[in-house]
Protein backbone atom coordinates (compact mmCIF):
# COMPACT_ATOMS: atom_id res chain seq x y z
CA UNK A 1 0.00 0.00 0.00
CA UNK A 2 1.45 3.31 -1.06
CA UNK A 3 0.18 6.88 -0.98
CA UNK A 4 2.12 9.63 -2.73
CA UNK A 5 1.04 13.26 -2.57
CA UNK A 6 2.06 16.05 -4.92
CA UNK A 7 0.99 19.53 -5.96
CA UNK A 8 1.90 21.58 -2.93
CA UNK A 9 3.74 24.85 -3.16
CA UNK A 10 3.76 28.53 -2.35
CA UNK A 11 0.71 30.64 -3.13
CA UNK A 12 -0.53 34.08 -2.19
CA UNK A 13 -3.76 34.52 -0.23
CA UNK A 14 -6.73 34.12 -2.52
CA UNK A 15 -4.85 31.75 -4.80
CA UNK A 16 -5.54 28.13 -5.68
CA UNK A 17 -3.71 24.83 -5.61
CA UNK A 18 -4.68 21.34 -6.67
CA UNK A 19 -3.20 18.54 -4.63
CA UNK A 20 -2.96 15.02 -6.02
CA UNK A 21 -2.44 11.67 -4.38
CA UNK A 22 -1.49 8.56 -6.32
CA UNK A 23 -2.28 5.28 -4.65
CA UNK A 24 -1.15 1.72 -5.23
CA UNK A 25 -1.88 -1.63 -3.67
CA UNK A 26 -5.62 -1.21 -3.30
CA UNK A 27 -8.67 0.02 -5.21
CA UNK A 28 -10.44 3.35 -4.93
CA UNK A 29 -13.66 1.69 -5.99
CA UNK A 30 -13.79 -0.17 -2.69
CA UNK A 31 -12.05 2.21 -0.31
CA UNK A 32 -12.76 5.62 1.13
CA UNK A 33 -9.96 8.16 1.01
CA UNK A 34 -9.38 11.43 2.76
CA UNK A 35 -7.13 14.45 3.11
CA UNK A 36 -5.70 15.66 6.38
CA UNK A 37 -3.36 18.51 7.20
CA UNK A 38 -1.01 19.65 9.90
CA UNK A 39 -0.29 23.33 10.42
CA UNK A 40 3.05 24.37 11.92
CA UNK A 41 3.03 23.67 15.65
CA UNK A 42 -0.45 22.18 15.59
CA UNK A 43 -1.97 18.75 15.53
CA UNK A 44 -3.31 16.79 12.60
CA UNK A 45 -6.79 17.72 11.42
CA UNK A 46 -8.94 15.95 8.87
CA UNK A 47 -10.09 18.02 5.93
CA UNK A 48 -12.34 15.97 3.66
CA UNK A 49 -13.24 12.42 2.69
CA UNK A 50 -14.49 10.74 -0.45
CA UNK A 51 -16.18 7.38 -0.31
CA UNK A 52 -16.13 4.41 -2.64
CA UNK A 53 -19.43 5.55 -4.17
CA UNK A 54 -18.07 9.06 -4.81
CA UNK A 55 -19.97 10.80 -2.04
CA UNK A 56 -18.00 13.37 -0.07
CA UNK A 57 -17.83 14.73 3.45
CA UNK A 58 -15.97 17.79 4.67
CA UNK A 59 -14.63 17.47 8.19
CA UNK A 60 -13.24 21.00 8.20
CA UNK A 61 -15.87 23.74 8.35
CA UNK A 62 -13.53 26.27 6.76
CA UNK A 63 -13.09 23.99 3.76
CA UNK A 64 -16.76 24.14 2.88
CA UNK A 65 -17.20 26.10 -0.33
CA UNK A 66 -13.45 26.49 -0.89
CA UNK A 67 -12.08 22.95 -1.14
CA UNK A 68 -13.31 20.11 -3.34
CA UNK A 69 -12.24 16.49 -2.96
CA UNK A 70 -12.52 14.22 -5.99
CA UNK A 71 -11.05 11.05 -7.40
CA UNK A 72 -10.29 9.12 -10.55
CA UNK A 73 -10.67 5.39 -9.93
CA UNK A 74 -9.02 4.44 -13.20
CA UNK A 75 -5.94 6.61 -12.66
CA UNK A 76 -5.92 5.62 -8.96
CA UNK A 77 -5.70 9.20 -7.86
CA UNK A 78 -7.52 11.50 -5.48
CA UNK A 79 -7.45 15.26 -5.60
CA UNK A 80 -8.02 18.25 -3.39
CA UNK A 81 -8.83 21.44 -5.26
CA UNK A 82 -8.24 24.36 -2.92
CA UNK A 83 -9.49 27.80 -3.86
CA UNK A 84 -9.41 31.16 -2.10
CA UNK A 85 -6.56 29.96 0.07
CA UNK A 86 -5.87 31.69 3.37
CA UNK A 87 -2.69 31.89 5.48
CA UNK A 88 -4.36 29.52 7.99
CA UNK A 89 -4.38 26.87 5.27
CA UNK A 90 -0.58 26.66 5.50
CA UNK A 91 0.65 23.23 6.47
CA UNK A 92 1.58 19.78 5.30
CA UNK A 93 -1.25 18.01 3.53
CA UNK A 94 -1.57 14.25 3.63
CA UNK A 95 -3.77 11.81 1.83
CA UNK A 96 -5.04 8.90 3.83
CA UNK A 97 -6.65 5.57 3.24
CA UNK A 98 -10.04 5.53 4.86
CA UNK A 99 -12.29 8.42 5.78
CA UNK A 100 -10.77 9.33 9.12
CA UNK A 101 -7.55 8.63 11.03
CA UNK A 102 -6.19 6.19 8.47
CA UNK A 103 -2.57 5.68 7.38
CA UNK A 104 -0.96 8.74 5.79
CA UNK A 105 1.33 9.39 2.85
CA UNK A 106 4.53 11.41 3.17
CA UNK A 107 2.74 14.73 2.69
CA UNK A 108 3.07 17.79 0.49
CA UNK A 109 3.81 21.26 1.82
CA UNK A 110 1.41 24.15 1.23
CA UNK A 111 2.45 27.69 2.13
CA UNK A 112 -0.02 30.53 1.81
CA UNK A 113 1.61 33.88 2.33
CA UNK A 114 1.90 37.33 0.86
Backbone as a printed PyTorch tensor [residue, N CA C, xyz], in Angstrom:
tensor([[[  0.8430,  -1.1910,   0.0000],
         [  0.0000,   0.0000,   0.0000],
         [  0.8790,   1.2420,   0.0000]],

        [[  0.6680,   2.0780,  -0.9910],
         [  1.4500,   3.3120,  -1.0640],
         [  0.5400,   4.4850,  -1.3580]],

        [[  0.8790,   5.6280,  -0.7620],
         [  0.1770,   6.8840,  -0.9760],
         [  1.2280,   7.9390,  -1.2650]],

        [[  1.1060,   8.6370,  -2.3890],
         [  2.1150,   9.6280,  -2.7310],
         [  1.4450,  10.9310,  -3.1360]],

        [[  1.6460,  11.9640,  -2.3150],
         [  1.0370,  13.2610,  -2.5660],
         [  1.9430,  14.1350,  -3.4290]],

        [[  1.3280,  15.0540,  -4.1390],
         [  2.0600,  16.0460,  -4.9210],
         [  1.1650,  17.2720,  -5.1100]],

        [[  1.7700,  18.3510,  -5.6060],
         [  0.9870,  19.5300,  -5.9580],
         [  1.0670,  20.6800,  -4.9830]],

        [[  1.7550,  20.4930,  -3.8720],
         [  1.8960,  21.5760,  -2.9250],
         [  2.8000,  22.6670,  -3.4670]],

        [[  2.8840,  23.7610,  -2.7430],
         [  3.7410,  24.8530,  -3.1590],
         [  3.4300,  26.1200,  -2.3930]],

        [[  3.9510,  27.2070,  -2.9400],
         [  3.7600,  28.5260,  -2.3510],
         [  2.7120,  29.2740,  -3.1570]],

        [[  1.7590,  29.8830,  -2.4540],
         [  0.7050,  30.6360,  -3.1300],
         [  0.3130,  31.8330,  -2.2780]],

        [[ -0.0750,  32.8920,  -2.9230],
         [ -0.5330,  34.0780,  -2.1930],
         [ -1.9730,  33.8930,  -1.7210]],

        [[ -2.3580,  34.5970,  -0.6810],
         [ -3.7570,  34.5240,  -0.2300],
         [ -4.7180,  34.7990,  -1.3780]],

        [[ -5.7670,  34.0130,  -1.4310],
         [ -6.7320,  34.1190,  -2.5150],
         [ -6.4280,  33.2230,  -3.6940]],

        [[ -5.2430,  32.6270,  -3.7030],
         [ -4.8490,  31.7520,  -4.8010],
         [ -5.4110,  30.3530,  -4.6760]],

        [[ -5.0300,  29.5090,  -5.6280],
         [ -5.5360,  28.1300,  -5.6840],
         [ -4.3890,  27.1490,  -5.8600]],

        [[ -4.6200,  25.9560,  -5.3880],
         [ -3.7130,  24.8250,  -5.6140],
         [ -4.5550,  23.5770,  -5.7840]],

        [[ -4.0370,  22.6450,  -6.5410],
         [ -4.6850,  21.3440,  -6.6740],
         [ -3.7030,  20.2830,  -6.2260]],

        [[ -4.0240,  19.6230,  -5.1440],
         [ -3.2030,  18.5420,  -4.6330],
         [ -3.6420,  17.2170,  -5.2540]],

        [[ -2.6780,  16.3500,  -5.4810],
         [ -2.9560,  15.0220,  -6.0240],
         [ -2.3590,  13.9680,  -5.1150]],

        [[ -2.9730,  12.8130,  -5.1280],
         [ -2.4440,  11.6670,  -4.3840],
         [ -2.5930,  10.4410,  -5.2690]],

        [[ -1.4900,   9.7940,  -5.5400],
         [ -1.4940,   8.5610,  -6.3190],
         [ -1.3850,   7.3820,  -5.3770]],

        [[ -2.2720,   6.4220,  -5.5450],
         [ -2.2820,   5.2770,  -4.6460],
         [ -1.8810,   4.0180,  -5.3870]],

        [[ -1.4280,   3.0280,  -4.6610],
         [ -1.1500,   1.7170,  -5.2310],
         [ -1.3860,   0.6750,  -4.1550]],

        [[ -1.7040,  -0.5290,  -4.6030],
         [ -1.8820,  -1.6280,  -3.6700],
         [ -3.2980,  -1.8590,  -3.2080]],

        [[ -4.2140,  -1.0050,  -3.6300],
         [ -5.6240,  -1.2070,  -3.2960],
         [ -6.4710,  -0.4210,  -4.2960]],

        [[ -7.7750,  -0.5890,  -4.2270],
         [ -8.6660,   0.0210,  -5.2090],
         [ -9.4700,   1.1550,  -4.6040]],

        [[ -9.6030,   2.2350,  -5.3660],
         [-10.4390,   3.3510,  -4.9280],
         [-11.9230,   3.0230,  -5.0590]],

        [[-12.2500,   2.0280,  -5.8260],
         [-13.6640,   1.6900,  -5.9890],
         [-14.2280,   0.9660,  -4.7780]],

        [[-13.3370,   0.5320,  -3.8850],
         [-13.7920,  -0.1740,  -2.6880],
         [-13.2600,   0.4280,  -1.3920]],

        [[-12.6260,   1.5570,  -1.4800],
         [-12.0490,   2.2060,  -0.3070],
         [-12.3810,   3.6950,  -0.2620]],

        [[-12.6670,   4.1760,   0.9330],
         [-12.7570,   5.6160,   1.1350],
         [-11.3450,   6.1780,   1.2370]],

        [[-11.2270,   7.4570,   0.8960],
         [ -9.9650,   8.1610,   1.0130],
         [-10.2290,   9.5310,   1.6260]],

        [[ -9.1950,  10.1270,   2.1390],
         [ -9.3790,  11.4320,   2.7560],
         [ -8.1070,  12.2550,   2.6660]],

        [[ -8.2480,  13.5270,   2.9760],
         [ -7.1290,  14.4520,   3.1130],
         [ -7.1100,  14.9760,   4.5470]],

        [[ -5.9050,  15.0630,   5.0640],
         [ -5.6980,  15.6560,   6.3830],
         [ -4.5820,  16.6790,   6.2490]],

        [[ -4.4360,  17.5260,   7.2480],
         [ -3.3640,  18.5130,   7.2020],
         [ -2.8330,  18.7860,   8.6020]],

        [[ -1.6090,  19.2790,   8.6320],
         [ -1.0070,  19.6540,   9.8960],
         [ -0.3370,  21.0140,   9.7430]],

        [[ -0.8720,  21.9910,  10.4270],
         [ -0.2880,  23.3280,  10.4190],
         [  0.9350,  23.3550,  11.3230]],

        [[  1.8500,  24.2870,  11.0800],
         [  3.0500,  24.3660,  11.9230],
         [  2.6930,  24.4890,  13.3980]],

        [[  3.2480,  23.6150,  14.2180],
         [  3.0260,  23.6730,  15.6510],
         [  1.6770,  23.1910,  16.1170]],

        [[  0.8820,  22.6400,  15.2150],
         [ -0.4520,  22.1780,  15.5870],
         [ -0.6220,  20.6980,  15.2760]],

        [[ -1.7040,  20.1540,  15.7480],
         [ -1.9750,  18.7460,  15.5270],
         [ -2.5920,  18.4740,  14.1740]],

        [[ -2.7280,  17.2140,  13.8650],
         [ -3.3060,  16.7870,  12.5950],
         [ -4.8090,  17.0240,  12.6110]],

        [[ -5.3480,  17.5630,  11.5180],
         [ -6.7910,  17.7210,  11.4160],
         [ -7.2500,  17.1830,  10.0560]],

        [[ -8.4070,  16.5250,  10.1160],
         [ -8.9360,  15.9510,   8.8750],
         [ -9.6990,  17.0190,   8.1020]],

        [[ -9.5200,  16.9800,   6.7880],
         [-10.0860,  18.0160,   5.9320],
         [-11.3440,  17.5270,   5.2150]],

        [[-11.2140,  16.4380,   4.4720],
         [-12.3350,  15.9650,   3.6570],
         [-12.1570,  14.4920,   3.3430]],

        [[-13.2520,  13.8350,   3.0490],
         [-13.2360,  12.4190,   2.6880],
         [-14.0740,  12.1950,   1.4470]],

        [[-13.6850,  11.1730,   0.6930],
         [-14.4890,  10.7410,  -0.4500],
         [-14.6530,   9.2410,  -0.3360]],

        [[-15.8640,   8.7790,  -0.5390],
         [-16.1840,   7.3840,  -0.3080],
         [-16.1550,   6.5920,  -1.5980]],

        [[-16.2480,   5.2670,  -1.4540],
         [-16.1330,   4.4100,  -2.6380],
         [-17.1900,   4.7450,  -3.6840]],

        [[-18.3580,   5.2230,  -3.2260],
         [-19.4300,   5.5490,  -4.1710],
         [-19.3300,   6.9700,  -4.7140]],

        [[-18.2800,   7.7030,  -4.3140],
         [-18.0750,   9.0580,  -4.8110],
         [-18.6630,  10.1430,  -3.9430]],

        [[-19.4140,   9.7810,  -2.9350],
         [-19.9650,  10.7990,  -2.0420],
         [-18.8360,  11.4060,  -1.2190]],

        [[-19.0560,  12.6300,  -0.7710],
         [-18.0000,  13.3670,  -0.0720],
         [-18.4790,  13.8850,   1.2750]],

        [[-17.5370,  14.1490,   2.1480],
         [-17.8350,  14.7340,   3.4470],
         [-16.6780,  15.6370,   3.8140]],

        [[-16.9930,  16.8310,   4.2960],
         [-15.9680,  17.7870,   4.6720],
         [-15.9200,  17.8990,   6.1830]],

        [[-14.8020,  17.4250,   6.7520],
         [-14.6290,  17.4710,   8.1880],
         [-14.3940,  18.9100,   8.6460]],

        [[-13.6800,  19.6670,   7.8220],
         [-13.2390,  21.0030,   8.1980],
         [-14.2690,  22.0250,   7.7410]],

        [[-14.8530,  22.7540,   8.7070],
         [-15.8720,  23.7390,   8.3530],
         [-15.3290,  24.7870,   7.3900]],

        [[-14.0910,  25.1980,   7.6010],
         [-13.5280,  26.2680,   6.7640],
         [-13.2470,  25.8070,   5.3390]],

        [[-13.3010,  24.5000,   5.1150],
         [-13.0900,  23.9860,   3.7610],
         [-14.3580,  24.0440,   2.9190]],

        [[-15.4830,  24.1160,   3.5950],
         [-16.7620,  24.1450,   2.8820],
         [-16.8060,  25.3290,   1.9250]],

        [[-17.0910,  25.0450,   0.6640],
         [-17.1970,  26.1040,  -0.3330],
         [-15.8750,  26.5310,  -0.9320]],

        [[-14.7630,  26.1260,  -0.3490],
         [-13.4490,  26.4940,  -0.8920],
         [-12.6840,  25.2890,  -1.4340]],

        [[-12.8150,  24.1520,  -0.7610],
         [-12.0840,  22.9500,  -1.1420],
         [-13.0430,  21.9410,  -1.7620]],

        [[-12.5250,  21.1780,  -2.7350],
         [-13.3060,  20.1120,  -3.3430],
         [-12.4470,  18.8620,  -3.4420]],

        [[-12.9360,  17.7780,  -2.8490],
         [-12.2430,  16.4910,  -2.9630],
         [-12.8670,  15.7080,  -4.1000]],

        [[-12.0200,  15.0240,  -4.8690],
         [-12.5160,  14.2210,  -5.9910],
         [-11.5600,  13.0650,  -6.2160]],

        [[-11.9290,  12.1840,  -7.1450],
         [-11.0540,  11.0530,  -7.3970],
         [-11.2250,  10.5580,  -8.8190]],

        [[-10.2450,   9.7990,  -9.2550],
         [-10.2920,   9.1170, -10.5450],
         [ -9.9230,   7.6710, -10.2720]],

        [[-10.9220,   6.7960, -10.2680],
         [-10.6700,   5.3880,  -9.9280],
         [ -9.7210,   4.7200, -10.9170]],

        [[ -9.8380,   5.0840, -12.1720],
         [ -9.0170,   4.4400, -13.1990],
         [ -7.5530,   4.8370, -13.0430]],

        [[ -7.3200,   6.1370, -12.8260],
         [ -5.9440,   6.6110, -12.6560],
         [ -5.4190,   6.3520, -11.2590]],

        [[ -6.2890,   5.8990, -10.3540],
         [ -5.9230,   5.6220,  -8.9630],
         [ -5.3690,   6.8820,  -8.2840]],

        [[ -6.1170,   7.9280,  -8.4280],
         [ -5.7010,   9.2020,  -7.8590],
         [ -6.8630,   9.8720,  -7.1350]],

        [[ -6.5450,  10.5990,  -6.0900],
         [ -7.5170,  11.4990,  -5.4780],
         [ -6.9530,  12.9070,  -5.5230]],

        [[ -7.8280,  13.8750,  -5.4310],
         [ -7.4450,  15.2550,  -5.6020],
         [ -8.0780,  16.1150,  -4.5110]],

        [[ -7.4290,  17.2320,  -4.2490],
         [ -8.0220,  18.2500,  -3.3900],
         [ -7.8100,  19.5990,  -4.0850]],

        [[ -8.8770,  20.1170,  -4.6560],
         [ -8.8280,  21.4370,  -5.2640],
         [ -9.0830,  22.4540,  -4.1610]],

        [[ -8.1360,  23.3640,  -3.9930],
         [ -8.2420,  24.3620,  -2.9170],
         [ -8.2550,  25.7470,  -3.5350]],

        [[ -9.3340,  26.4470,  -3.3280],
         [ -9.4940,  27.7970,  -3.8570],
         [ -9.5690,  28.8040,  -2.7260]],

        [[ -9.3340,  30.0670,  -3.0800],
         [ -9.4140,  31.1590,  -2.1000],
         [ -8.6200,  30.8080,  -0.8410]],

        [[ -7.3860,  30.4050,  -1.0440],
         [ -6.5560,  29.9640,   0.0750],
         [ -6.2460,  31.1060,   1.0220]],

        [[ -6.1370,  30.7370,   2.2880],
         [ -5.8710,  31.6880,   3.3660],
         [ -4.5760,  31.2970,   4.0730]],

        [[ -3.9180,  32.2410,   4.7430],
         [ -2.6900,  31.8870,   5.4760],
         [ -2.8960,  30.7370,   6.4620]],

        [[ -4.0840,  30.6340,   7.0560],
         [ -4.3570,  29.5240,   7.9900],
         [ -4.4150,  28.1670,   7.3130]],

        [[ -4.4120,  28.1450,   5.9910],
         [ -4.3820,  26.8720,   5.2700],
         [ -2.9550,  26.3390,   5.1260]],

        [[ -1.9760,  27.1010,   5.5570],
         [ -0.5840,  26.6580,   5.4970],
         [ -0.3910,  25.3970,   6.3240]],

        [[  0.3550,  24.4540,   5.7500],
         [  0.6450,  23.2300,   6.4710],
         [  1.0840,  22.1270,   5.5280]],

        [[  1.2830,  20.9720,   6.1030],
         [  1.5760,  19.7820,   5.3050],
         [  0.2670,  19.0240,   5.1170]],

        [[ -0.0250,  18.7050,   3.8780],
         [ -1.2530,  18.0120,   3.5340],
         [ -0.9470,  16.5550,   3.2110]],

        [[ -1.7610,  15.6830,   3.7840],
         [ -1.5680,  14.2470,   3.6270],
         [ -2.8190,  13.6060,   3.0420]],

        [[ -2.6250,  12.6390,   2.1730],
         [ -3.7740,  11.8100,   1.8260],
         [ -3.7340,  10.5690,   2.7040]],

        [[ -4.8930,   9.9910,   2.8780],
         [ -5.0380,   8.9010,   3.8310],
         [ -6.0160,   7.8640,   3.3140]],

        [[ -5.7040,   6.6170,   3.5670],
         [ -6.6500,   5.5650,   3.2390],
         [ -7.7050,   5.5040,   4.3350]],

        [[ -8.9600,   5.4810,   3.8820],
         [-10.0420,   5.5330,   4.8570],
         [-10.5780,   6.9370,   4.9870]],

        [[-11.6760,   7.0900,   5.7000],
         [-12.2890,   8.4180,   5.7780],
         [-11.8430,   9.2220,   6.9790]],

        [[-11.1430,   8.5990,   7.8960],
         [-10.7700,   9.3350,   9.1190],
         [ -9.7260,   8.5440,   9.8850]],

        [[ -8.5950,   9.2100,  10.1920],
         [ -7.5500,   8.6350,  11.0320],
         [ -6.9360,   7.3760,  10.4480]],

        [[ -6.8450,   7.3170,   9.1280],
         [ -6.1900,   6.1910,   8.4710],
         [ -4.7080,   6.4500,   8.2640]],

        [[ -3.9970,   5.5070,   7.6510],
         [ -2.5740,   5.6840,   7.3800],
         [ -2.3530,   6.8250,   6.3860]],

        [[ -1.2460,   7.5340,   6.5680],
         [ -0.9580,   8.7360,   5.7920],
         [  0.1690,   8.5070,   4.7970]],

        [[  0.1810,   9.3370,   3.7400],
         [  1.3270,   9.3910,   2.8500],
         [  2.4280,  10.2440,   3.4630]],

        [[  3.4030,  10.6320,   2.6420],
         [  4.5330,  11.4100,   3.1740],
         [  4.2350,  12.9010,   3.2590]],

        [[  3.1680,  13.3350,   2.5880],
         [  2.7390,  14.7280,   2.6890],
         [  3.2990,  15.6370,   1.6220]],

        [[  2.6090,  16.7530,   1.4060],
         [  3.0700,  17.7870,   0.4920],
         [  2.8340,  19.1370,   1.1720]],

        [[  3.8260,  19.9960,   1.0880],
         [  3.8060,  21.2620,   1.8210],
         [  3.0160,  22.3220,   1.0530]],

        [[  2.1510,  23.0150,   1.7820],
         [  1.4120,  24.1510,   1.2300],
         [  1.7300,  25.3710,   2.0830]],

        [[  2.1670,  26.4370,   1.4280],
         [  2.4530,  27.6870,   2.1310],
         [  1.6210,  28.7820,   1.4860]],

        [[  0.8080,  29.4270,   2.2940],
         [ -0.0250,  30.5270,   1.8120],
         [  0.4570,  31.7940,   2.5210]],

        [[  1.0270,  32.6860,   1.7440],
         [  1.6120,  33.8850,   2.3350],
         [  1.7420,  34.9730,   1.2900]],

        [[  1.6760,  36.2000,   1.7510],
         [  1.8960,  37.3310,   0.8570],
         [  3.3470,  37.8100,   0.9660]]])
